[in-house]
Amino acid sequence: MYKILSIDGGGIRGIIPAMVLSRVKIMTNKPIYKMFDMIAGTTVGGIIALALTKPDHKTYMPAYKADDLIRLFSQEGKNIFQPL
Protein backbone atom coordinates (compact mmCIF):
# COMPACT_ATOMS: atom_id res chain seq x y z
CA MET A 1 0.00 0.00 0.00
CA TYR A 2 1.21 3.50 -0.88
CA LYS A 3 0.02 6.30 1.45
CA ILE A 4 -0.41 9.79 -0.04
CA LEU A 5 -1.31 12.96 1.83
CA SER A 6 -2.90 15.55 -0.44
CA ILE A 7 -3.35 19.00 1.10
CA ASP A 8 -5.79 21.44 -0.47
CA GLY A 9 -5.04 25.13 -0.88
CA GLY A 10 -7.26 28.04 0.00
CA GLY A 11 -5.17 30.99 1.12
CA ILE A 12 -5.45 31.79 4.80
CA ARG A 13 -7.75 28.78 5.17
CA GLY A 14 -4.53 26.74 4.91
CA ILE A 15 -4.48 27.10 8.66
CA ILE A 16 -7.22 24.44 8.81
CA PRO A 17 -5.19 21.54 7.34
CA ALA A 18 -2.24 22.69 9.46
CA MET A 19 -4.45 22.41 12.56
CA VAL A 20 -5.71 18.98 11.50
CA LEU A 21 -2.16 17.75 10.87
CA SER A 22 -1.03 19.09 14.23
CA ARG A 23 -3.82 17.12 15.90
CA VAL A 24 -2.97 13.96 13.92
CA LYS A 25 0.64 14.25 15.09
CA ILE A 26 -0.52 14.55 18.70
CA MET A 27 -2.90 11.60 18.40
CA THR A 28 -0.37 9.29 16.72
CA ASN A 29 2.79 10.61 18.37
CA LYS A 30 4.49 10.37 14.96
CA PRO A 31 5.83 13.10 12.71
CA ILE A 32 3.63 13.66 9.67
CA TYR A 33 6.40 12.79 7.21
CA LYS A 34 6.73 9.30 8.72
CA MET A 35 3.05 8.46 8.16
CA PHE A 36 2.98 9.01 4.39
CA ASP A 37 4.98 7.87 1.38
CA MET A 38 4.22 11.08 -0.49
CA ILE A 39 3.00 14.50 0.62
CA ALA A 40 1.68 16.96 -1.96
CA GLY A 41 -0.64 19.91 -2.18
CA THR A 42 -2.03 22.75 -4.24
CA THR A 43 -1.17 26.41 -3.63
CA VAL A 44 -0.97 26.84 0.16
CA GLY A 45 -1.32 23.07 0.53
CA GLY A 46 1.85 22.73 -1.53
CA ILE A 47 3.63 25.19 0.74
CA ILE A 48 2.49 23.18 3.77
CA ALA A 49 3.69 19.95 2.11
CA LEU A 50 7.09 21.50 1.42
CA ALA A 51 7.40 22.91 4.92
CA LEU A 52 6.58 19.54 6.53
CA THR A 53 9.20 17.73 4.43
CA LYS A 54 12.02 20.31 4.01
CA PRO A 55 15.01 18.92 5.90
CA ASP A 56 16.87 20.94 8.48
CA HIS A 57 20.52 21.15 7.40
CA LYS A 58 21.87 19.99 10.76
CA THR A 59 19.51 17.21 11.84
CA TYR A 60 17.96 16.22 8.47
CA MET A 61 14.62 16.13 10.27
CA PRO A 62 11.84 18.35 8.89
CA ALA A 63 12.64 21.99 9.56
CA TYR A 64 9.00 22.86 10.28
CA LYS A 65 6.10 21.29 12.13
CA ALA A 66 2.39 21.91 11.62
CA ASP A 67 2.41 24.02 14.81
CA ASP A 68 5.01 26.30 13.19
CA LEU A 69 2.68 26.81 10.23
CA ILE A 70 -0.31 27.53 12.48
CA ARG A 71 1.77 30.18 14.23
CA LEU A 72 2.93 31.61 10.88
CA PHE A 73 -0.61 31.82 9.47
CA SER A 74 -1.93 33.32 12.72
CA GLN A 75 0.77 35.96 13.05
CA GLU A 76 1.52 36.81 9.41
CA GLY A 77 -1.65 35.81 7.56
CA LYS A 78 -2.73 39.42 7.03
CA ASN A 79 0.62 40.21 5.42
CA ILE A 80 0.86 37.04 3.34
CA PHE A 81 -2.70 36.75 1.97
CA GLN A 82 -4.77 39.39 0.24
CA PRO A 83 -8.36 39.89 1.44
CA LEU A 84 -11.05 38.59 -0.90
C-alpha positions in Angstrom: 0.0 0.0 0.0 1.2 3.5 -0.9 0.0 6.3 1.4 -0.4 9.8 0.0 -1.3 13.0 1.8 -2.9 15.5 -0.4 -3.4 19.0 1.1 -5.8 21.4 -0.5 -5.0 25.1 -0.9 -7.3 28.0 0.0 -5.2 31.0 1.1 -5.5 31.8 4.8 -7.7 28.8 5.2 -4.5 26.7 4.9 -4.5 27.1 8.7 -7.2 24.4 8.8 -5.2 21.5 7.3 -2.2 22.7 9.5 -4.4 22.4 12.6 -5.7 19.0 11.5 -2.2 17.7 10.9 -1.0 19.1 14.2 -3.8 17.1 15.9 -3.0 14.0 13.9 0.6 14.2 15.1 -0.5 14.6 18.7 -2.9 11.6 18.4 -0.4 9.3 16.7 2.8 10.6 18.4 4.5 10.4 15.0 5.8 13.1 12.7 3.6 13.7 9.7 6.4 12.8 7.2 6.7 9.3 8.7 3.1 8.5 8.2 3.0 9.0 4.4 5.0 7.9 1.4 4.2 11.1 -0.5 3.0 14.5 0.6 1.7 17.0 -2.0 -0.6 19.9 -2.2 -2.0 22.8 -4.2 -1.2 26.4 -3.6 -1.0 26.8 0.2 -1.3 23.1 0.5 1.9 22.7 -1.5 3.6 25.2 0.7 2.5 23.2 3.8 3.7 20.0 2.1 7.1 21.5 1.4 7.4 22.9 4.9 6.6 19.5 6.5 9.2 17.7 4.4 12.0 20.3 4.0 15.0 18.9 5.9 16.9 20.9 8.5 20.5 21.2 7.4 21.9 20.0 10.8 19.5 17.2 11.8 18.0 16.2 8.5 14.6 16.1 10.3 11.8 18.3 8.9 12.6 22.0 9.6 9.0 22.9 10.3 6.1 21.3 12.1 2.4 21.9 11.6 2.4 24.0 14.8 5.0 26.3 13.2 2.7 26.8 10.2 -0.3 27.5 12.5 1.8 30.2 14.2 2.9 31.6 10.9 -0.6 31.8 9.5 -1.9 33.3 12.7 0.8 36.0 13.0 1.5 36.8 9.4 -1.6 35.8 7.6 -2.7 39.4 7.0 0.6 40.2 5.4 0.9 37.0 3.3 -2.7 36.8 2.0 -4.8 39.4 0.2 -8.4 39.9 1.4 -11.1 38.6 -0.9 
